[in-house]
Amino acid sequence: MATVLPNRLPSTILDCIITYQQVRLQSANLLKEKLPRMYIQIRSLLWDATCVDTLAASHIQATSSMVGAAATSAEQAKKRKYENLDSSFIFVPFGVETLGPCGPEARALFKELSKKVIGSTGDPRAGSYFGQRISLAIQRGNAASILGTVPRCGGFEDVLDFI
């Protein structure tokens, strides 16, 4: 089975996170001047993404009756995994399914990040582009997963015969 891990975050996400961090730091500096130190708390966002197979035998009963059931279940599992995480982090599980549905936490984070990307770029289409990049990453993972099951062959002609 082939595993595809991104070697870097898409630039729109990085730009958004950097902008978010800068705004938080500027806000913190303003707060330091006006509030006692004990009231200031800056936390970093930590998110763990997982993509589960919508049609897997372990999910098919739930996903056939409710859209996004596998993604929601994956998000709940991630919450349990990180339940003892230090309170200096804001943890958001990001669960998606291979056929597209997202979990509720993933949708909420996507909406928030989309707003930040739109705000930082000024382009009202930036949120849509961000969603397209996530969709493409899921499609690439699906393709890698399928191609990982195909036996290695001698040439390109054998692949065409397979398809």
C-alpha angles and dihedrals in degrees: 000000000000120000120203118200121181112243091209141005117263110267093244091059092046092048090049094049092046091049090047091051092049092050090048091051092048090049091048091052090052091047093050089061094051107030135050114260095250092067096056117092124168117185130185123232114243120184131178117200125206131177115204128194109256092202099045115129090242092057106030097093093052096040093049090060102034130031111236096013094133092048091049090049091049091051091052090051090051090051090054091047093054099034091115094050116135112269090236087083132069104218121204121178112216110205123178133166128230092246093051114265117130130209120248094257091050091051092049093048091046091052092049094047091046090056090050093048092048090048094049096045100033089222113126089204093058093092090054091049089050090053091049091054091053091048091050091050089054091048091050090051090050091050092048090049092051094044089049088065094052113094116243112262138196099247148357092267090067091055091053090051089051094052 
